[in-house]
């Protein structure tokens, strides 16, 4: 009898420990997931863009004096409102620009200026969780690519552009890769070409590097726990599958011509991972370009050379 009581006590104790462990894991996963999805909560992404441009020495006042944009918007497949600014100068080709994490559409205006000087029309959009976008959640391109699809279709069907290009930077380039992997050439929402400057190589990969404080700790027990709990929580409760934002893997599904730009001095999206994205792209006309710059700073360091290379790629694929 006493033995049975001991066994029963051990089973109850083990059950309590397991329940606490599971409960703690769920709580941990929920907290981390919320921080990931709402990473810009309490931040002024518009102000962040201006600070970044100032850091680069870019004259935003001169840009605004030279180019007058008008607000445009469309609605994504899931009902999200997608805001943007259209800079129109009579071209039959429109470039949809997708900015990176933490800022808004203004942060990509140096790139907009490059295209405008080359005679293209431009629409710069706000990504989710940024600027005036209707969705406050950041999903590393998973939901954001729906916004790009909608704006490309809007440019074709409503604004009547003959050709459309998508060009993203950093997390915006990740969005562009995921977008390119989910559209079919020839359909209204499919661009004629996609350009990805220093794309985030994957949601899980980037978070592992962040949690592990670099490559050395990216697979440590602590990192594995944080990744495992948050990935499971988000998949279960938010219906967001991190594998859909594995930029390296989804690149293999792309059928559009894509230019991958590698910033050789990049310490944010490491060059070896960005090269792996290109290595998985098999679509005709795709190319890779290396620039001797830090993260997404090719357009800042050598705007003419950067735009010449972009122009050569677009010419090579008939855009």
C-alpha positions, 0 to 999 in steps of 0.5 A, a space after each residue: 500500500 505504502 509503495 503504491 502511495 509513493 508511486 502515486 505521489 511521484 506520478 502526481 509530482 511529475 504531472 505537476 512539473 510537466 504541467 508547469 513546464 508546458 505552461 511556462 513554455 506556452 507563456 514564453 512562446 506567447 510573449 516572444 511571439 507578441 514581441 516579434 509580431 509587434 516589434 514596432 509597437 511604441 516606435 515611430 517608424 516615420 521618425 526612424 526613417 528620417 533619422 536613418 536618412 540623416 545618418 546617411 547624409 541624404 537630403 530628404 528636403 531636396 527630394 521633396 522639393 524636386 518630386 511631388 508624390 500623391 497618396 494611393 492605396 489598395 486592398 490586399 486579398 486578406 482585406 488589409 489596406 495598403 498605403 503608398 505614395 505615387 511619383 508619376 512622370 509619364 512612364 509606362 513602367 512603374 516600380 513598386 518599392 518595399 522598405 525594410 524593418 523599422 522604418 516606413 516608405 520614406 526610408 526608401 526614397 534614395 532608391 526612388 530618386 534613382 528610378 525617377 532620375 532614370 525616367 521610371 514612375 514609382 510607388 513606395 509602400 508602407 509595409 505592415 507594422 510600419 507607417 500608415 499600413 492597416 496591419 500592425 503585425 510584422 510577419 517577415 514577408 508572409 502576409 506582407 507579400 499579399 500587399 505587394 501582390 495587390 499593389 502590382 495588380 493596382 498598378 496594372 489594372 487601375 493605373 494602367 502601367 504596361 510593365 511593373 517592377 518590384 524592388 525591395 530592401 532588407 526585410 522588404 527584399 525578403 517580402 519581394 522574394 516571398 512575393 515572387 515565389 507566390 505569383 504566376 508569370 502573366 497574371 495581373 499581380 505578377 511583376 515583370 522583374 523583381 530586385 532584392 537588395 540584401 534580403 533577410 535570408 529567413 525568419 527563423 534564421 534571422 531570429 536564431 542569429 538575434 537570440 544567439 547573438 551571432 552564428 556561434 550561439 544560433 543553435 545553443 540550448 537557450 536559442 533552441 528553446 526560444 525558437 521552439 516555443 515561439 515558433 510553435 505558439 505562432 503556428 498554433 495560435 496565430 496561424 503563421 508558419 515560419 517556414 513560409 518565410 524561409 527565404 532561401 527555401 522559397 526562392 526555389 519556387 520563383 518563376 520571375 526574373 530576379 536580381 539578388 544584390 549582395 552587400 559585401 560588407 553587410 553585417 545584418 544580412 550576411 553575404 553567405 546567406 544572401 548568396 544561398 538565396 540566389 543559389 536556389 533561384 532557377 528562373 530564366 534571366 535571374 542574376 546576382 550583383 555584388 556591391 562593396 557596401 554595408 547593409 542596403 547602402 549600395 544606392 547611398 555609396 554609388 547611386 549611379 553605379 548601382 542604378 546602371 547595374 539595375 538598368 543592365 539587369 532590366 534590359 537583359 530581361 526585356 523590361 
